Amino acid sequence: MTTPTRTVHPGVTMRYDVRSTDPDAIRRLVESTGFFSTVEVDVAVELADERLRLGDPSGYHFVFAESDGAVVGYACYGPIALTLGSFDLYWMAVDRWSQGHGVGRSLLAEVERQVQDRGGRQLYIETSSRPQYAPTRAFYERCEFDGVATLKDFYAPGDGKVVFQKVTSIPARP
């Protein structure tokens, strides 16, 4: 069976299946950003392992951006339990050498498309309030996400959680 792919950016193809080599690729990719602790990197890898082990019932869905056969970015998203059509973007990372070339924007647009295809109404993203994450927050704002909440000292003293939201579709009224 051929793996479904989609070219959405010059030289970059999106892939949606998780392969046995992807946990290692995710580890290298997330570490390359310089943003995440060892524990955070381990969590990112665990989600891919969970998807490999359980498949679709894991609730974790992936989009991989590949260039010349190498993973240069990825996103992991899934439905939020006990909601009707709300999804979380759990992880998104782009290799530091591929940043600033539209890969992140293409990944995020592909996640939005996938969420809509899965009946999603809205997509949520959480990130840190630390100054190091200012470019990340600005990126989400440029991609038309609204900052809807800030929870002070959520992760640690001085490290709050900033929540972004984007409505992906408006359900028809009965």
N, C-alpha and C positions, 0 to 999 in steps of 0.2 A: 504494500500500500504506500502511495506517495504521501509524504508529509505536506499538509496544506501550508502554503506560504503566500506572502503578498508583498510586492515591492511598493513601498510608500514614500521612499526618499531615494534620491539618486545614489546608487551603490549600496543601499541598505535594504535587506529583505526581512520581513517579519515572519517569525515562526511561532506556532502555538502549542506544539507538543513539548513535553519535558522528556529529555533523553538522559540516559545513565551518566553521561559526561557533564550534564548541566550543573549539578551541585558544585563540582570543582570549578567550573567556569563562573558560577555565581560568587563563590568565595574569592576568586582572583579579582573579579570585577568590583565587588563591594569593597574589598581591601584597597583597590587601586584609587578609590575616590579620596581616601585619607580622612573621611568623615566619621567612620563608625568604629566602635570598640570591638574587641574580640568577641564579646558576648553577643553583640548585635549582629556581627557577621555570622556567628553560629546559628542564630535564629533565622536569618535569611536562607541559609543552607537547609535548615530543618524543614522549611515550608516546601522546598523542592523535593526533599526526601519523602515528605508526607504525600505529596502528589504522586510520586513514583510508586509508593507503597499502596495507596488507596485509590488512585485515579480520580475521576470526577467527584465521587462522594467526599473527598477531602475538603471540597469547597474552595480550593486554591486553584486559580487559573493564571496562566502565564502568557506573556508575549516576549519573545526574544528578538532583539535587533541583531542581525548578522551582516558582516561585511567581509567578503572574501573567505567565507566559511568560519570566521571567528565571531564569538559573541562580543558585541561592543556595547550592549545595553540590554536591560530587561526590566519587566514590570510584573508584579504579582498582585492580583486583586481577587476579591470574592464578595459574595453576598453577606450582608450583616444579619446575623440570626435574629429572628423575631421581628423583622421589618418587612414591609411590602415594597420591594424594589429598591432598597438602599444598598449600596455597595461601598466597600472600603478599598482604597489603593494601599496595600500593605507595604509594598516596596517598589521603588523605582531607582535604578542606578545606571549611569552611563560612564563608561571608561573615561578616565580623566583626559585621555588623548583624543577622544571623540566628542567631548563636550564643546558646545558652541557651534555645532555644525547642523543643528536641527534634528539630531537623533532623539533627544529627550522629548521634543515637541511632537515628533512622529509617534513615539511610543505612547505618549499620553493620549493623543488623538485616537490611536488604535485601541487603547483601553476603553476610551469613551464609546467607541463604535461597538466594541464587544459587549460592554455593559448594556447599551441600548438593545443589541441583538438578544440579550438574555432577559429582556424585560425590565431592565433597571430604570428607575426614575431619577436617581441622584447618586452622585459619586462623592465620597468624602476622602480627604487626605489629612493626615496628621503629621506635623513636623515640630521641630524644636524652636523655641524662641531665642536661643543663643545667637549672638552676633554672627558666628560662623555660618549659620543657616539663612542669613539675610538674602543671599543670591537665590537660594531654593524658594524662599517665600515670594520673592519678586518674580521668579519663573512661574509659579502657580498663578499669581495675579495676572501676568501677561497672557496666560492661557485661559483667562476669564473665570477663574475660580474666585469665590468670595470668601474672605476671612470671616468666619461666623462665630468663633469663640477663641478665647485665650484662657487657659487654665494655669495660673501662676504656680511656680514651684512644683509642677506635676512630676517631672522626671527626677528632679533633684532641686535643692535650693538654688535659685537663680536660673533654673532651666524649666521653663513652662512649655506647655503643649499648645500649639496653634492649630486650629481646625479650619480647613477649607472645605467648601461645598460648591458643587456645580449641579444644577438641574439638567439632566440629560434628556428628559422628555416629560411632558405634562400629560397625565392620564386623562382620558375622555371622561366627562361627567356623565353619570347615569341619566 
